[in-house]
Amino acid sequence: MTNLERFYRSVHGRDLQPWERQLAVRIAAALNTTTDDDFVVHLLLVYMSTNAITNMYNELVAARNRLAEDNQDLIRALTADLRRNRLMSYVLLGVAALGVLVSAGILGTVLSLSHGSAASATRIAAALEACGQRGAADTPRGFGIGR
């Protein structure tokens, strides 16, 4: 086992993958050294770290973009709900105003009927009283009961 394989196994907990081994060979060839050189191991580690950081950054950017799109969708849905709710609020206020007007009309009708029945009761009482007075005047004096 080479120095690179030992170091890689201790850092990552697995063996080198074929593409990682090829990368180490290319780095060693570019530096005109072997893959056992510590500098090659460190350069491969830096490359892998940079690659991981780049992948994480790309994932974060993608997540941010998805969040921005979702926020736009949420804003559109909220705006539509507010418009619908505003319209619904106006409709409900109109229904409430109509209910108040209808209630006022019913109350007016009840009051007018109440005044009409009170007037009718007064007229009936006056008519009964007039009938009673007329009846008392027409009755012969000898026929009065209780006199």
DANORGI-V346466 format. One record per backbone hydrogen bond with DSSP energy under -0.5 kcal/mol. CO is the residue of the C=O (numbers start at 1). NH is the residue of the N-H. E is the energy in kcal/mol with one decimal. If there is no record, write none. Layout:
co;nh;e
CO;NH;E
CO;NH;E
This chain:
co;nh;e
2;6;-2.5
3;7;-2.7
4;8;-2.6
5;9;-2.3
6;10;-2.1
7;11;-2.1
8;12;-3.0
8;13;-0.6
8;14;-0.5
9;13;-1.6
17;21;-2.4
18;22;-2.3
19;23;-1.8
20;24;-2.2
21;25;-2.3
22;26;-2.3
23;27;-2.5
24;28;-2.6
25;29;-2.4
26;30;-2.5
27;31;-1.9
28;32;-0.5
28;33;-2.7
29;32;-0.6
34;37;-1.2
37;41;-1.8
38;42;-2.7
39;43;-2.5
40;44;-2.5
41;45;-2.2
42;46;-2.7
43;47;-2.6
44;48;-2.6
45;49;-2.6
46;50;-3.0
47;51;-2.9
48;52;-2.4
49;53;-2.7
50;54;-2.7
51;55;-2.4
52;56;-2.6
53;57;-2.7
54;58;-2.7
55;59;-2.3
56;60;-2.5
57;61;-2.7
58;62;-2.4
59;63;-2.6
60;64;-2.8
61;65;-2.5
62;66;-2.4
63;67;-2.6
64;68;-2.6
65;69;-2.4
66;70;-2.8
67;71;-2.9
68;72;-2.2
69;73;-2.5
70;74;-2.6
71;75;-2.8
72;76;-2.5
73;77;-2.5
74;78;-2.8
75;79;-2.7
76;80;-2.3
77;81;-2.6
78;82;-2.8
79;83;-2.5
80;84;-2.8
81;85;-3.3
82;86;-2.8
83;87;-2.6
84;88;-2.8
85;89;-2.8
86;90;-2.5
87;91;-2.5
88;92;-2.7
89;93;-2.6
90;94;-2.4
91;95;-2.5
92;96;-2.5
93;97;-2.7
94;98;-2.7
95;99;-2.4
96;100;-2.2
97;101;-2.4
98;102;-2.7
99;103;-2.4
100;104;-2.4
101;105;-2.4
102;106;-2.7
103;107;-2.6
104;108;-2.6
105;109;-2.5
106;110;-2.7
107;111;-2.6
108;112;-2.6
109;113;-2.7
110;114;-2.4
111;115;-2.9
112;116;-2.8
113;117;-2.8
114;118;-2.3
115;119;-2.6
116;120;-2.6
117;121;-2.7
118;122;-2.3
119;123;-2.6
120;124;-2.8
121;125;-2.7
122;126;-2.6
123;127;-2.9
124;128;-3.0
125;129;-2.4
126;130;-2.7
127;131;-2.8
128;132;-2.7
129;133;-2.5
130;134;-2.6
131;135;-3.1
132;136;-2.0
133;137;-1.8
134;138;-2.0
135;139;-1.1
140;143;-1.0
141;144;-0.7
144;147;-0.7
